[in-house]
Amino acid sequence: MATTADIKNGMCIDLDGHFYVITEFLHVKPGKGAAFVRTKLKSVTTGRTIDKTFNSGVKIDEVRIERRTYQFLYKDEMGYNLMNQETFEQINIQKDLITGVDFLKEGDTLEVMIHADTETVLFAELPIKVTLKVTYTEPGLRGDTATNATKPATLETGAEVRVPLFIETDEMLEIDTRDGSYIGRA
């Protein structure tokens, strides 16, 4: 059990049965009245951000969350099977717990957030940038580069992204897994 004096950025707390990570905090001591702490909290499960004000000295429930590196092995009807890189233990994760799942291919590594006390998986995320091969795209029209025109391209994972007209089939691209945008050629 921690108090508001222990609050720091990156700390994970349990608030009304939901886990939140503190992204910002500010200790305020007004000239009149009691001190308080303003915080911005990001939900671990949904990613939604909320503002919460705590009175000074209030007890808060700190939650231990561990980041572990796992490797994606294969997908079956039960979900996505991952292997811990250190212990070689295998776990199964549902699709909705993985951010950027459309850009996941066999052998990729993920960061998995695990509640340390109950050993339950909270969510998993891919690296921000991944390199993927274009399996199909329409040929671009020559000379049509005056505007920032884009065309659809299908990647080796089956995901479809918008790319510039000069991108051809079998090229390696860097993709942002947060929003599926094209970063550049690899």
Buried (B, 14 or more C-beta within 10 A) or exposed (E): EBBBEEBEEEBBBEBEEBBBBBEEBEEEEEEEEEEBBEBBBBBBEEEEEEEBEBEBEEEBEBBEBEEBEBBBEEBEEEBBBBBBEEEEEEBEBEEEBBBBBBBBBEEBBBBBBBBEEEEEBBBBBBEEBBEBBBEEBEEBEEEEEEEEEBBEBBBEBEBBBEBBBEBEEEBEBBBBBEEBEBEEEE
